[in-house]
Amino acid sequence: MLLLWSISVEFWWLLVQAQPDVSRFDILSASPVCQLSHTRFRIVKHNLFDLSGKVALVTGSTRGIGKSIAEELARAGAKVAISSRKAEACLQVKEELERQGAEVLAQPCNVSRKEELLALVEATAAKWGRVDIVVANAASNPYYGPLTGISDDAFDKIVTNNLKSVLWLAGMTLPGMASLGGGSFIVIGSIGGILANTVIGAYGISKAADHHMVRNLAAEWGPKNVRVNAIAPGLVKTEFARALWEDPQRAAERVSNTPLRRLGEPRDIGGVAVFLASDAAAFITGQVIVADGGVTIL
C-alpha cells in the first residue's frame, strides 16, 4: 500500500514538473489514470490592488495628499493624469513620476473654472481612451476665523472649489465609467466635515456637503457598478494644512489627542485611495473612510 502511494505521488510530481508555467494544475484533467482524489489544485495569481490597465485622473496632484495619491496609483499600475493650477509644477511632477516608470499626462487646471476641468477630462480620455478612476482632491480654504466673520467672496470660493467643482467633475466622468462597466470616484473630504472647528468652519461645511454628495452619487450610480466614496483625513503634514501643524503647541496638543500619537503623512492617504480605486473595495460605496490616527473615536 505504501509503495503504491509513493508511485502515485511520484507520478503526480512528474506531471507538475512537466508543466512549470501553468497557472492551474488539475489532477483530474492531467491523466485518466492519475486520480488520487477529487481535489483540484489551483495556483491563483491575482492581486486585488493591481490597477494595471486603469486610467486615473487626480486633481490638485502636484503636492501633498494629491501628489501622494498620484504616486501610489501609478505604483499600483495605473496611468495617471495629474493637474494643478501651475503648469511648471505639473511638468515637474510628471517628470518625477516618469523617472519611476509611470505613464503620466500633465495638464494645468483650476477646478473653479468649469471649462478647464472639462479640458482636463477630455485630454485624459483623448490620450488613453477612458477614465476609470477619479480623485477629486483639489480644494481651498482662504479663511481662518469665526464662521460669522467670513466674507461672501471667501465663502463662495470655498463652495465653488470644494463642492461645486466636485459635482462638475462627477457629471463629466461618471457616465463614461458606467459605459465601461464601472469605475471608482473618490472625493477627498475631511474630519472637518465631521467635527466642529472654531477657525475653519466654512471649510468644514463644504466637506460635510462633500460627504453627503458621495452618499447620494453612490445611490444613483451604484446600479451601473460605479462606486463613489470619500476619504476624510485628519491633520496631515502638508502645505495646505501648514497653519494647523506648524505651531508647536497646537501640533503637540493634536498629537497628544491622537491615539496613534503622530500627525498624518501624505502617504497615509495615498494608500487608502489605492484601496478604494481597486477591486479590494469592489463592495464598498457611499462611505467616508476616516484616516485620522483615531482622533474621531475619542
C-alpha positions in Angstrom: 0.0 0.0 0.0 2.8 2.3 0.9 4.6 1.5 -2.3 1.6 2.3 -4.5 1.1 5.7 -2.7 4.8 6.5 -3.3 4.5 5.7 -7.0 1.3 7.8 -7.4 2.8 10.8 -5.7 6.0 10.5 -7.8 3.9 10.4 -11.0 1.9 13.4 -9.9 5.1 15.3 -9.3 6.5 14.5 -12.7 3.3 15.9 -14.3 3.7 19.1 -12.3 7.4 19.4 -13.3 6.4 18.9 -17.0 4.1 22.0 -16.8 6.0 24.6 -14.8 4.4 27.6 -16.3 0.7 26.8 -16.0 -1.4 28.9 -13.6 -3.6 25.9 -12.8 -2.9 22.2 -12.4 -5.9 19.9 -12.2 -5.2 16.3 -11.3 -8.5 15.1 -12.9 -7.6 16.5 -16.3 -3.9 15.5 -16.2 -4.4 11.9 -17.0 -7.3 9.4 -16.8 -5.2 7.1 -14.6 -3.9 9.7 -12.2 -6.9 10.2 -9.9 -5.6 10.4 -6.4 -8.8 12.3 -5.3 -11.5 14.6 -6.4 -9.4 17.6 -5.1 -8.4 20.3 -7.7 -5.1 22.0 -7.1 -5.0 25.7 -8.2 -2.4 28.4 -8.2 -4.3 31.6 -8.3 -2.4 34.7 -9.5 -4.4 37.8 -8.7 -3.7 41.0 -6.9 -6.8 42.8 -5.6 -4.8 46.0 -5.5 -3.5 45.8 -9.1 -4.5 48.8 -11.2 -2.8 47.8 -14.4 -4.7 49.0 -17.5 -6.7 51.5 -15.5 -6.6 55.3 -16.1 -6.8 57.6 -13.1 -7.3 61.4 -13.0 -6.3 63.3 -9.9 -7.0 67.0 -9.3 -4.6 69.0 -7.2 -1.9 66.4 -7.6 1.4 68.2 -7.6 2.0 68.3 -3.9 0.8 67.0 -0.6 -2.0 64.4 -0.4 -2.8 64.7 -4.1 0.7 64.0 -5.2 0.9 61.0 -2.9 -2.3 59.6 -4.3 -1.0 60.1 -7.9 2.3 58.3 -6.9 0.6 55.4 -5.2 -1.9 54.9 -8.1 0.9 54.9 -10.5 2.9 52.4 -8.4 -0.2 50.1 -8.5 -0.1 50.2 -12.3 -2.5 52.9 -13.3 -1.8 55.5 -15.9 -2.3 58.9 -14.2 -3.4 62.3 -15.3 -2.1 64.9 -12.8 -3.1 68.6 -12.6 -2.8 71.8 -10.6 -3.1 75.5 -11.4 0.6 75.9 -12.2 1.9 74.3 -15.5 5.5 74.3 -14.1 4.5 72.2 -11.1 2.6 69.8 -13.3 5.6 69.3 -15.6 8.0 68.8 -12.6 5.8 66.1 -11.1 5.2 64.4 -14.5 9.0 64.1 -15.0 9.4 62.8 -11.5 6.8 60.1 -11.9 8.1 59.1 -15.4 11.5 58.5 -13.9 9.8 56.0 -11.7 8.4 54.2 -14.7 4.9 55.7 -14.7 2.8 56.8 -17.7 1.7 60.3 -17.0 -0.4 63.1 -18.5 0.1 66.6 -17.0 -2.4 69.4 -17.6 -2.8 72.7 -15.7 -6.3 73.0 -14.3 -8.1 75.4 -12.0 -11.1 73.4 -10.8 -13.1 76.5 -10.1 -13.2 77.1 -13.9 -15.6 74.5 -15.4 -14.0 74.8 -18.9 -10.6 73.9 -17.5 -11.9 70.9 -15.7 -13.7 69.7 -18.8 -10.4 70.2 -20.8 -8.6 68.0 -18.3 -11.2 65.2 -18.6 -11.2 65.4 -22.4 -7.4 65.4 -22.6 -7.2 62.3 -20.4 -9.8 60.5 -22.4 -8.2 61.5 -25.7 -4.8 60.2 -24.6 -5.9 56.9 -23.2 -9.5 56.3 -24.4 -11.0 56.0 -20.9 -11.2 57.2 -17.3 -11.6 54.5 -14.7 -10.6 56.3 -11.5 -11.2 59.9 -10.5 -9.9 61.5 -7.3 -11.4 64.9 -6.5 -8.6 66.3 -4.3 -8.2 70.0 -5.2 -9.7 72.3 -2.5 -9.2 75.7 -0.9 -9.6 77.4 2.4 -8.9 81.1 2.2 -10.4 82.0 5.6 -9.5 81.2 9.2 -11.7 82.6 11.9 -15.2 82.7 13.3 -17.8 81.5 10.8 -19.9 84.6 11.0 -16.9 86.7 10.1 -16.4 85.2 6.6 -16.9 87.4 3.6 -19.3 86.4 0.8 -16.4 86.1 -1.6 -14.4 83.8 0.6 -17.4 81.6 1.3 -18.3 81.4 -2.4 -14.7 80.5 -3.3 -14.8 77.6 -0.7 -18.1 76.3 -2.0 -17.1 76.5 -5.7 -13.7 74.9 -5.2 -14.6 72.3 -2.7 -18.2 71.4 -3.6 -19.4 72.6 -6.9 -16.3 71.6 -8.8 -16.7 68.0 -7.4 -20.2 67.8 -8.8 -19.0 69.2 -12.1 -16.3 66.5 -12.2 -18.7 63.8 -11.4 -21.0 64.9 -14.2 -18.1 64.8 -16.6 -16.8 61.3 -15.7 -19.4 59.1 -14.1 -21.3 58.5 -17.4 -18.1 57.4 -19.1 -17.3 55.0 -16.2 -20.8 53.5 -16.4 -20.3 52.9 -20.2 -17.1 51.0 -19.4 -18.9 48.7 -16.9 -17.8 50.5 -13.8 -15.3 52.7 -12.1 -14.3 54.5 -8.8 -14.9 58.1 -8.0 -13.1 59.3 -4.8 -13.6 62.6 -3.0 -11.1 63.9 -0.5 -13.2 65.1 2.4 -12.0 65.9 5.9 -12.7 65.2 9.5 -13.5 69.0 9.4 -16.7 67.8 7.8 -17.4 65.5 10.9 -16.2 67.6 13.8 -16.9 71.2 14.6 -14.0 73.6 14.4 -13.8 77.2 15.6 -11.5 78.5 12.8 -12.2 76.5 9.7 -16.0 76.3 9.9 -16.8 77.2 6.3 -14.2 74.6 5.0 -15.9 72.0 7.3 -19.3 72.8 5.9 -18.1 72.3 2.4 -16.5 68.9 3.3 -19.7 67.8 5.2 -21.6 68.5 2.0 -19.0 66.5 0.0 -19.5 63.6 2.3 -23.3 63.6 1.7 -22.8 64.2 -2.1 -20.8 60.9 -2.1 -23.7 59.1 -0.5 -26.2 60.4 -3.0 -24.0 59.8 -6.0 -23.3 56.3 -4.8 -27.0 55.6 -4.6 -27.6 57.0 -8.1 -24.7 55.3 -9.8 -24.3 52.0 -7.9 -26.7 50.1 -10.2 -24.2 50.8 -13.0 -21.3 49.5 -11.0 -19.8 52.9 -10.4 -18.5 53.2 -6.8 -18.4 56.6 -5.1 -16.5 57.1 -1.8 -14.7 59.7 0.3 -11.6 59.8 2.4 -11.7 62.1 5.4 -8.1 62.8 6.5 -7.2 64.1 9.9 -4.4 66.6 10.3 -1.8 65.7 7.7 1.6 67.5 7.3 1.0 69.3 4.0 1.5 72.8 2.8 -2.3 73.2 2.7 -2.6 72.5 6.5 0.6 74.2 7.5 -1.2 76.8 9.6 -2.6 74.0 11.7 0.6 71.9 12.3 3.4 74.4 12.2 2.6 75.9 15.6 4.5 73.6 18.0 1.9 74.0 20.8 -1.1 73.2 18.5 0.8 70.3 16.9 1.7 68.9 20.4 -1.9 69.1 21.5 -3.1 67.3 18.4 -0.6 64.5 18.8 -1.5 64.0 22.5 -5.1 63.7 21.5 -4.4 61.2 18.7 -4.4 57.5 19.7 -1.6 56.8 17.2 0.4 59.7 18.7 1.5 61.3 15.5 0.3 63.6 12.7 -0.6 62.1 9.3 1.7 62.0 6.3 0.6 62.3 2.7 1.4 58.6 2.1 -1.2 57.6 4.7 -3.9 58.9 2.4 -2.3 57.6 -0.8 -2.7 54.0 0.3 -6.4 54.5 1.2 -7.0 55.9 -2.3 -5.4 52.8 -4.0 -7.6 50.6 -1.9 -10.8 52.4 -2.8 -9.8 52.5 -6.5 -9.0 48.8 -6.6 -11.0 45.5 -6.7 -10.2 45.2 -3.0 -13.0 47.7 -2.4 -15.4 46.3 -5.0 -18.2 46.0 -2.5 -17.7 49.4 -0.9 -19.6 52.5 -2.0 -21.2 55.6 -0.4 -18.7 55.5 2.5 -16.5 58.1 4.2 -13.2 56.4 5.2 -11.7 58.3 8.1 -7.9 58.3 8.2 -7.1 60.5 11.2 -5.0 58.3 13.5 -8.0 57.7 15.7 -8.9 61.4 16.6 -12.6 61.0 15.9 -13.1 57.9 18.1 -12.4 59.8 21.3 
